Amino acid sequence: MTGKASGHIDHEAAQAVPHVNPDTLEVAPGTAHEQLEGWIPQLASDEEIRVALEKAFDYRGDVTITRKDGSEITGYLFDRRAGKTLADSVVRLMLPAGNERPAIPYSEIKGLAFTGRDTAAGKSYEAWVKKYWEKRAKGEKNISIEPERLE
């Protein structure tokens, strides 16, 4: 037996792997995020509703949903379940106050607005890396980049 099962370490194989300096590795670009804060999408077709609600799911702020009966509900869209039809599909919101988690069928949604502050806006990985390298270039040690405080 060899490898982990026997507890044997293959020192020759370990020595054959060249040491890689992590500071020289290529950095992949982060995900580009749309500016959605304040956006009120048109929800004319089933597809437009589905696309807008997928974007709302990825959004890191509150949204306001207007139901077909005219009522509005505002909260953080934390879950969505896409079915074959709009009636089979639902979104769930966390409301600002309380523990209620209402489920709203897509078929009841008349309007959607991205009303809350996007807490992830401007906090890209690239910005974090840039701050890290600036501090490192100044000779700082034990670099710790703290996140911005939210309101």
Residue, then its C-alpha position, 0 to 999 in steps of 0.5 A: m500500500t502507498g499514499k495516504a492509506s498506508g500513512h507513507i509519504d512519497h518524499e521523492a514525489a514531494q521533492a519533484v513538485p517545484h516550489v511556487n511563489p504565491d506572489t507571482l501567481e496570475v490573479a484571475p479577474g473577479t466577477a463584474h457586477e451590474q449597478l442595480e441599485g435604484w433599478i426598476p425593471q420592466l416585467a412585461s413577459d414571463e422571461e423578463i420576470r424570471v431574469a429580474l428575479e434572478k438579478a434580485f436574488d444576486y443583489r445584496g440589498d433590499v428590493t420592493i415587490t409590488r403585487k398584482d393586488g397593489s400591495e407592496i413588500t420590501g425585504y432581502l430576497f434570499d431564496r427563489r424556486a423556479g418552476k415550470t410556470l410563474a405560478d409554480s415559482v416563488v421568491r422568499l424575502m427576509l423582512p427588515a423587522g421580525n422573523e417572517r419569511p413570506a413566499i410570493p409566487y412569481s405570478e403575483i408579482k406586478g413590479l420589482a424595484f431595487t430600493g435598498r443600498d447594495t451592500a456589495a457595491g464597490k467592494s470588488y476583489e480587485a479593490w481588495v488586492k489593490k489595497y493589499w499591494e499598496k500596503r505591501a509596497k510601503g513595506e507594511k508587515n502583517i497586512s490586514i485589510e478590514p471591510e468597510r463598516l456598514e451603516 
